[in-house]
Amino acid sequence: MPLKVITRKDTGALTIDGVVRFPDGTKERVRQRAQSDDRKLAEEEAATLEATMLRNAWHGERRGTRPFSEAVDSYLRADKRRTATVRRLIRIMRALGDLTLAAVDQEAIDRVRDVALRPSPSPATVRAEIVTPIRAVLNHAHRRGWCDPPHFEIPQPPEGRTLYLLPREAWRLVDPTACRHLNPLLVFLLGTGARMSEALTLDWRDVDLQGARAIFQPWLTKGRKRRRVAKLPPAVVAVLGALPHREGMVFRADDGQPYAIKDGSGGQIKTAWHATIRRTGLNPELTPHDLRHTWASWHYALHRDLLALKAEGGWQSVGLVERYAHLMPAGHEAEIRAFWGIMPNQLLAKDNSA
């Protein structure tokens, strides 16, 4: 029998009830609460539901009709995701409500931004907290044939000056009198170009002091595509070798405990960082991520090799590292080698073996 609307005797609620017969002779029983308490609207809902079921049986499920929450569940079960990613997606689902995949468009992105973020968020925040997670889920759903590929406006940060340190400024930053417990971490960031998340999740099992290298595992690197091996300059080997522990997380807070993994970049050392910058008199706009910029500009100043910089820094294209090509003024090569503890003959040997 076709779907019809009845009134439940026990609750008085309008209920869609009946059996839908499909072209192949199979049947499916339907009994669900109508979304409206208006009988006319409930009858329209029943007719639409029956038509949709028959259409899907004949032509297949229409792309984009599944709820976004179902795609999120599939995305999270498909692979191990970071805790920060899970938290972002929970916030997004709360803001979106029960939208279908097809309804997650640019307008929905803007609505999530207004609900989930503070007023006037930066383009980088919108991209990281909203656009990137939603796009990842929709691409996952698209690969399964559930929806079309996403097309969103990607917020672009305004063109600005790339901040970095000269060697003499870096010496001031890592002076133990400025902040002793941060010293090993800062030397490591300046010597490897590691992202903050990579450094704070680095385990001693992935550090080879004798081989002078550290491995950033793929599930901890940006993009989660492949592991990255960082070469450790002698200065970094020395500072790591002086640490009192050899197991667990390499870098610890001043209480000796591993750093908590948080959203964003550098938040775990925010207080100590600002105090160190204030004591050293360096540019107050500097962030821990600018140490990665510093490493990249130093790397190019010594090696003049964009392809090597791209590979060692974990960037996806040469275009992303071109901005470092002429960032560092000429004449600082000796100071860079001194900071990293590299002798001129070591650098020459390294270049010849490449």
N, C-alpha and C positions, 0 to 999 in steps of 0.2 A: 504494500500500500504506500502511496506517496506520503511524504512527511507532512504532518499537521501539528497544530498547536493545541495542547490540552492544558487544563488547569489541574495541578496536583492537589489531591484531596487533603493531604497531610499538611502542606505548607501554603497552598494557594498560589504557588509560583507558576508562571507560564513556562511550559516545557515543550521543546520540539521533540516529537516522538514519531516513530514509524520505521519502515524498512525500505531501503533503496535497492532496486533490482538493476544490475549492470548488464550490458549487452552480451556478456559471455555466460549469463545465466546465474552468476553468483549474486549473493545478497549481503547487505550489511545493515545491521540494526543500529538505529540512532536514538539516543535518549539523552538530551542535554538541556540545561537551563537556557532559556532565551535571554539575550542581553538586554532586552527592553521589557518593561511591564505593560507597555501599550500593545494590545492584541494585534492591531493592524501592522505595527512595525515588526512584531514577532513573526507574523505570517510572511512578511516580506523576507525576513531573515531565513525562515525555513525554506522558502522557494529558492533563495540564492544558494543556500547550503546544498540543497539537492542538485541544483544545476551545476555547481562546482564539482561535486563528487562524480556526476556523470561525465562531465567534460574531462576530468583528470583520468577517469577510467578509459576514455576513448582516445584522448590525445596525449596523456601523460601529465604529470604535475607541472603546472605553470611555474616558470622560473620566478624566483623572488617572493613566493608566497609563504615560505617558511619564516617563523619568527627569528629575529636577530638573536634572541637568547639561545635558541637551539644551535645556531652557528657558533656562538661563543662556547657553548658546552662541548661541541665537536672539536673546536680549535684547542681548547684546554686539554682535552683527552688525547689529542693527536701527538702531543710532544710535551716534554717537561718545560713549563714556563716559569719565568721569574716571579717571585712574590709581588714585586712592584707591578708587573704586567697584569696579574690577577686582580690586584686592587684597582688599577685603572679601569679594567673592564667591568668590574662590579659597579663603580661609580657611573660609568657610561650607561650600563643597562638600567640603572635606577633613573637616570635622566631621560632615556629614550622611552621607557615604558615598554609596552608590548607591540612594538613596531615590527612589521615584516621586513625582510631583507630589501625588497624593492623600495620601501619607504625611507630607507636610510640614505638620504640625499644631502645636498649641500645645506638645505634648510635645517635638516635634523642635526647636522654638524654644528651649525650656528646655535641651535637651541641647547645642545649639550654644553657648548662653550659657556653660554650665559648661565646655565644652571650649576655646572660642576666646578667652574673656575672662579677665581676672584675677579672683580671688575678690571677691565682694561689689561688682560693678560698679554704678555709679549708673544710675538709670532712663534718664537722657539717653544714656548710653553704650550701653545695651542697645538703645534705640530707634534710635540712629544707626548702630551697627555691625552689628546683627543684624536687627531687625524691619523697618526701612525697606528695606534691600536685598532681603530675601526677599520682602517684599510687592510690591516693584516687579517682580520676576521673575515672580511668580505672577499679577499683574495683566496682564502682558505675555502670559503663556501663556493666561490666560482670554480675552483679546481674540481669540486664535487658536482658541478652542474646545477647548483641550487639557485644561482643568481648571475647577473651580468657582472663584468669586472667594474670596480669602483672608479669613479672619476670625480675628484674633489679639487677645490682650490687649495693649493699648498701654501700656507702663510710663509712669506719670505722675510727674514730679518733685514732691517735696514743696513745699507752698506756702512761699515764702520771700520775703525782702525784696529788691526790685529795687534794685541798687546803681547809683549815678550820681554825677556830680561837679557841685558848684556851680562857677560861673565862677572864683571865686578859687582853688579847688582845681585847676581845669584849667590856670590860669596856672602854678601850681607844677609841674604835670606836664610842660608843654611848655617849661619853662625850659631853654635850651640847655646850661646847666651840669650839668643832671641826666643827660642822655644826648643828645649832639649829633646822632648819626647817626639816632636815632629821631624827632627833632623833626618833620621834614616829614610822616612817616607818621602821627604822633599828631595833628597839626593837621588832616590830611586826614580821619582817622576822626572827629574831633570836629566837623568842618565839613560832613560829608556823610552820616554814619550808615552808611558802607559796612561790610559784613562783612569780616573779615580776608581771606578768600579772594578777595573782589572787589578789595580794595585791592592785594594782593600780585601779582595777575595782571593788573593794569591796564597797558595798553600806551600809549605816547605817541600812537599813532595814534588812540586813543579819547579823547584829551584836547583840548579846545578852550579854550585860555586866554583868547583874545579874546572868545569867546562865554560864557565862565565856566561850562563844563559838562564832565562826564565821562560816558562811556557804559560801562555794565557789560553785556557781551554775554550773550545768553541761556544759552550753554553754561557760563558762569562764575557765574551767579546761582543762588541757592537755588531748587530746583524746575525750573530750566532752561526756564521757560515763555516768557519774553519779555525783551527787553532793558530795562534801566532807565537812565534819564537822571538824573544827580545834578547839582543846581545847586551851583556852587562859590562860596561867600562870598568877598569880597575878600581876607580873610586867607589862605584856601587858595590863591587865585590867586597871591598874592604869594609864598607859600612854595614853590609848584611852580615859579614863574618863576625862583626863585633856584637851582634845581637845576642842576648843571653839565652834564647830558646831556639830549638831546632825542630819543632813539630807544630802542627796546626797552622793557623793564619800567621803569615810572616809579620805583618804590621799590627800593632796593638795600640789601644788608647792609653792614656797616662795611668789608668788603673790596672793595666796589664791584661785587660780583656779585649777580645776581638771587636772591631768596629761593627756597629749595627748597619745592615744594608738598608739604605733609604732611597727614595725617589730622588732624581736630580743628580747633580754633580758637585761633590765637595761639601755637602751639608754635614757630613759626619765630623769634619774638622773646622766647621765654620767659626766657632768662637776662638779656637787657638790660632787659626789662620789670620783673622782680623787683628788679633793681639800682636801676632808676629809682624804683620805689615805695619802696624802702628809703631812698634818699637824700632823697626829698621828704617822707617821714613820712606818706604817705597810707595809707588802709585797706589792709592786706596782702591782704584778700580780693578786692580789685578785680582784674578780668581785662580784657584788651583788648576783649572783647565788651561790657563795661560802657560803653565809649565810644559804642557804638551806642545804648544806653539813654540816655546823657547827651544825645546829639544829639536823640533823640526827645522827651525831656522839655523840652529847650530850644525845639525847633520848636513844640511845642504852647503853651509859655509865651508865645511871640511871636505866633502866628497863630490859636490857638484853633480849629483846623480838623482834626478827626480824619480826614476824607476825604482832605485834602491830605497829611496825615502818612502815611496808609496808602499812597497812590500813590507818594509820593516815597521812602518807606522800603522799598517792595517787599514789604509784607505782603499776605496774601491776604484778610484780613477786617478790618473795623473793630473787631471784638471783640478782636483781637490787640493793638491799639494803645490800647485804652481804659485800660489800666493806667498809661499815661503822662500821662493827662489832668490828674491832680492830684498828680503826683509832685514837681514843682518848687514850692517855696514862692513865694508872690507877692513881688514887689519886686526881682527880679533881671533884669528885662527890659533895662535899660540896660547892665548888665554883660555880658549875652549878646551884645547888639549890638556892644559894644566888642570882645569876643573875636573875633567873626566879621568885624569891620571894617565893619559895616553902619551907615550913618547913619540916623537916624529918618526922614528924607524918602525914603531908598531903600526902606525897609520899607513906607512908606505907598504909594509908587508900585507896588511889587510886589503889595500886597494889592488895589489898585484895578484892576490889570490881570488879576487872576485871574478 
